[in-house]
């Protein structure tokens, strides 16, 4: 299938290129800081004034400040600039220089679209009307010569208006371009502001546009994931719209509750339970809202489309804002502010609470935590018994141990007794392994002393949601069966890597990437945590591909050549950015082999089994050293820095 047919099948038929380089005249704000204005007005008198008045009859040199802000005046000067060049001085020099610098880059974009058979329009900064029906939008980040926040915000606002005016049509694919070196970080913020998924969005520095196949490659990648990305975007859009409507519907139902109802609820139910009205009503409202959202068939229908998402994964375009742990945390735990809201219960703890050492207080060697900072406890006693004044005299606790989430540490596998994420106030992330055989009890007086008093050495660090709490307790009380819960998402850790290759003469040599380009990506950890996958960001795909294809194999260690021969095939390099380097044994306590999935071979169906790979790389922590002689057969060496500032 040709590239043109591939794009037609993906639904990319038309495009618009948006850049202020296409503007017919400079704008007021682009000339506002030009010093040439002063000399221009100072020199306009006599015959020169007559010439200016011919092209702009309302000209008055005394109104210079007003004229600087008059777009019609600037338009008139620009249209006649060749005839009055001697009067203009350097007024338009910066603008004309910018147009001249941008033109070759825009011609590269136009050429790429022509080669792919995509009909396109060219637009300046006022692009909404021309972009409404486009399947692909290629646009400049800063629409204006100043390249500042105002110019960026103009791009954002107009693109958002374009989306809103498309109606029910799917969102277009977007390629963002800019001359600034910080485009990687700026693109992340831009994508978030205009509410796009990474699979529908790419960015490129203008200086890279002339590189062979660069723009075409971005467009083909967007096409390959277009339908799946649109299905996901549609689901989020439908969910958001219906959730807002559901809030109104729930509010209508809940307005039927009045003061007398609250009094009856309190007198007939809550005063016997010892529960505050506010806490009870918050729970009721939560459930009514969820019920209303679930009643919308549009949400359910949009969700069904996600079942059809293709197996070929999109590359991780911008890994530093991809944080599955944050999403996982929100599905497992009650929001801290809701947790801190008093229930009115006598006990200072509740079902689902996780108790840990109080920050800044050293764990007592003979206390609840036995001097261990990694010890936590799950409150397993029923909520109703902890609320009632005449309920429990002792609460049941189950112990667990913390493991900091780090690919270099053992024990990242998820089992039935694992809570995959818990976040402390300092931002550090851990997973908890629960010990069903280590049970403790805490009396009411102990709870108040250990958790609530001024000498307390324990604190509530999190509260699991009801479903997660029930699941954990049902495992503890296994005879009662198991209550299911939402399967945890694969966990991801952001990384940056320095890459090297082993030399024929011994030792290693760094592979130097172009200035401003880093090899980054995500380490994906499956549920059982036995083997990790490293997927590289597509930000560095073209540059790394070029480096690997141009690598001289005569300099590579003899036993490593077979690994690099795989990486001389461009489709194999592409695998690193799609399915990733796989089969990396955890923990990475020393160097580990990584490979590309074997083509045409059936892969394991269980996430705990090692995939079948062709070894091409060696992965190790940045601070570690390869043993003497190990580099001779290492393949591509990735020295990994795990980023912990997610």
PyMOL commands that set and color helices and strands:
alter all, ss='L'
color gray80, all
select helices_A, chain A and resi 3-10+20-22+28-31+36-43+47-55+61-68+71-79+85-88+93-115+128-131+149-165+183-194+198-200+206-208+214-224+226-254+259-273+277-294+297-308+319-321+324-332+336-340+383-387+444-452+466-476+478-480+538-549+553-555+558-566+570-576+630-633
alter helices_A, ss='H'
color red, helices_A
select strands_A, chain A and resi 14-18+119-123+136-140+173-178+201-205+353-357+375-379+394-404+418-423+429-443+458-463+491-502+508-510+519-525+531-536+581-585+592-597+613-621+636-642
alter strands_A, ss='S'
color yellow, strands_A
deselect
rebuild
show_as cartoon
